[in-house]
Amino acid sequence: MSEQFVPGVYARTAIVGLAALALTNCSEVTGSTSGSSPGFQAYAQAQPAAPPPAVAPAPSAPASPSPPREWSGESGASGHPEMQASAIRRAAANFGNCLESLWPLAEKRKVSRATFDRHVRGLTPDLRIMDLLDTQPEFSRALWDYLEILVSEARIATGRDLLVKHKAILDKVEKAYGVDRHVVVSIWGVESNYGTLGGDRPVIRSVATLACVGRRQAYFRDEFLATLEILHRNDVRPDQLKGSWAGAFGPTQFMPTSFKRYAVDFDGDGRRDVVDSFPDLFASTANNLKRDGWQAGSTWGYEVTLPKGFDYMLADRSNRKTLREWEGLGVRRAGGAGFPRPDDQAFLLIPAGSQGPAFLMLHNFRVIMRYNPAEAYALAIGHLADRFRGGGPFVQPWPRHEPVLSLSERREMQELLNSKGFNLGEPTGRFGPRTRAAVRDYQRSVGLIPDGFATASILSRLRGR
Ligand code: CA
């Protein structure tokens, strides 16, 4: 994913590496300059698709090693002063001093000098990360394509096998944390395609680089220190502490700080090893969701159908009603079943406009978004979990005829909306709730169905053609 971090919001940056596909950011959702969540309409074509499932595998053995790519030597697209090529070179030249200056903070966290020296001395920056930090891919994926890749038949089948294989552990974890096992395994499937390491970059080097070079230094200083704590406590073996360029590691992509907050030693060996112990992995992931507010016994949401003449202005994250109230407005569960817990609160999400499926999202959908703040991600997690349980594909079709807008087209649409008074802030090319609201207001003003779905025909209309 393109930028992934949303300090304080996301538990992991799921972005990169294997899960990459998932989160390539295209949204302003987080409000972060590096926001990580894809909006609904465009999912960047991130890295090549995830590796094949490696269920029981030896730590990462890339099949076809490709030579490491070097830093481009160019200034970052963000225009941030710390991303200027000259600033990056300067920071790289000062790398050792910068890391040493962090020693007192590490010492305060009870990291020993021996640990610090062993893992930090002699480190060189991985400057290729600077290119990745400012990448915003021009081409994107439609939501339906993104879901098809993440919720593929193969991923469904592998997940079902793993649920059987690990049943005994999952029974205990589900009992201890009250978090649906299908969602835990779904996170594993989406983040790393059931892989083991979740990346091949040494975490300490990635977070050291980001802590001393580029525009996210303050944020990554904490990740760097948390990584040292992991190494000092020997929770995860140093040779297995590998991950995405942003430092997310393990099958479910823990960031070092979220590891610190949520990881648990469920097998009782004294180490919190989310890489090499299935009990620790499942329990830590479940604990993360639990601590973020998971409601036991409830699901994430439902696909629903809307009645003719439905007021699309009701589809807004801030507009929550009970399922019973939604039913009173003519909203029905797709497929005809009823809502088992009619008093639960939900908001209506229509990710691909009035021609696509609609969803009522429950509290647990928001909890999944705390794991990774992207609606598309949370929808993939929830849907994959349902498929494990035997649920079918979505009932309503996606508007597959709609072309996906490129980055420059998305930016142009935002500029045009701003110029017409539908203010959505700085045009970034990332679509999120503010863009959706602006599109909706525009649609209403010209007599279209205000579903907030930004299509090519709307862009063309905005251009006055
Ligand atoms: Ca353990």
Residues whose N, C-alpha, C, O or C-beta is under 5 A from the ligand:
A	BS01	CA	D265 F266 D267 G268 D269 G270 R271 R272 D273 S277 D280
